[in-house]
Amino acid sequence: LPERERAELKRRKLLLEVTLKSYWIRKGSAFSTAVARPETELTPEMIATGSWRRLPFKPYNFSSLGLPPACGHLHPLLKVRSELRQIFLEMG
């Protein structure tokens, strides 16, 4: 349709333009029907046998945060106070 007629039909809501997208999917070089999980740890057996050379390894994430260190403890007097409070609460 000419642009003028198309604009007129759009204005009167008699024309609806739809964009269709299509994709072609092909098998890649690493295609496999079996799901193989990559190795996460290098063991002494892998090093001894040399099997680590042909195994896929999970990439290491250097930007991830580790677990926070377990630090800090209650003062012994605070522990005694909380134990006494619990005893009195149980007594009513």
C-alpha positions as CSV (number, residue, x, y, z in Angstrom):
1,L,0.0,0.0,0.0
2,P,1.1,3.5,-0.6
3,E,2.2,5.4,2.5
4,R,-0.8,7.8,2.4
5,E,-3.4,5.0,2.2
6,R,-1.6,3.1,4.9
7,A,-1.6,6.1,7.2
8,E,-5.3,6.7,6.6
9,L,-6.2,3.1,7.4
10,K,-4.1,3.2,10.5
11,R,-5.8,6.4,11.7
12,R,-9.2,4.7,11.2
13,K,-7.9,1.6,13.0
14,L,-8.6,-0.6,10.1
15,L,-5.0,-1.6,9.6
16,L,-2.7,-3.3,12.2
17,E,1.0,-3.6,11.4
18,V,2.7,-6.7,12.9
19,T,6.4,-7.4,12.8
20,L,7.3,-11.0,12.6
21,K,10.8,-12.2,13.5
22,S,12.2,-15.6,12.7
23,Y,15.3,-17.4,13.8
24,W,17.3,-20.2,12.3
25,I,18.7,-22.6,14.8
26,R,21.6,-25.0,14.0
27,K,23.6,-27.4,16.0
28,G,26.9,-25.9,17.2
29,S,30.2,-27.5,17.6
30,A,29.6,-28.3,21.3
31,F,26.1,-29.9,20.7
32,S,25.4,-33.0,22.7
33,T,22.2,-34.9,23.6
34,A,23.7,-35.8,27.0
35,V,24.0,-33.2,29.8
36,A,27.6,-33.2,31.1
37,R,28.3,-31.3,34.3
38,P,31.7,-29.6,34.3
39,E,34.1,-30.5,37.0
40,T,34.5,-28.2,39.9
41,E,37.5,-29.6,41.7
42,L,40.8,-30.9,40.7
43,T,41.6,-34.1,42.6
44,P,45.0,-35.9,43.1
45,E,43.6,-38.8,41.1
46,M,43.0,-36.6,38.1
47,I,46.5,-35.3,38.3
48,A,48.0,-38.8,38.6
49,T,46.1,-40.2,35.7
50,G,46.2,-37.1,33.5
51,S,42.4,-37.2,33.0
52,W,42.2,-33.5,33.9
53,R,43.4,-32.5,30.4
54,R,40.3,-33.8,28.7
55,L,37.7,-32.9,31.3
56,P,35.7,-29.6,31.1
57,F,36.1,-27.5,34.2
58,K,33.7,-24.9,35.5
59,P,35.1,-21.4,35.1
60,Y,36.2,-19.8,38.4
61,N,34.4,-16.7,39.5
62,F,36.9,-14.3,41.0
63,S,34.4,-11.6,41.7
64,S,32.2,-13.7,44.0
65,L,32.2,-12.9,47.8
66,G,33.1,-15.7,50.2
67,L,31.3,-16.5,53.5
68,P,31.7,-13.9,56.2
69,P,34.2,-15.0,58.8
70,A,32.7,-16.4,62.0
71,C,33.9,-13.9,64.6
72,G,32.7,-12.3,67.8
73,H,31.3,-14.0,70.9
74,L,29.2,-13.0,73.8
75,H,30.9,-11.7,76.9
76,P,30.8,-14.4,79.7
77,L,28.7,-12.1,82.0
78,L,26.2,-11.6,79.2
79,K,25.9,-15.3,78.8
80,V,25.3,-15.8,82.6
81,R,22.7,-13.0,82.5
82,S,20.8,-14.5,79.6
83,E,20.9,-18.0,81.3
84,L,19.5,-16.5,84.5
85,R,16.8,-14.6,82.6
86,Q,15.8,-17.8,80.9
87,I,15.6,-19.7,84.3
88,F,13.4,-16.9,85.8
89,L,11.2,-16.9,82.7
90,E,10.7,-20.7,83.0
91,M,9.8,-20.3,86.7
92,G,7.2,-17.7,85.9
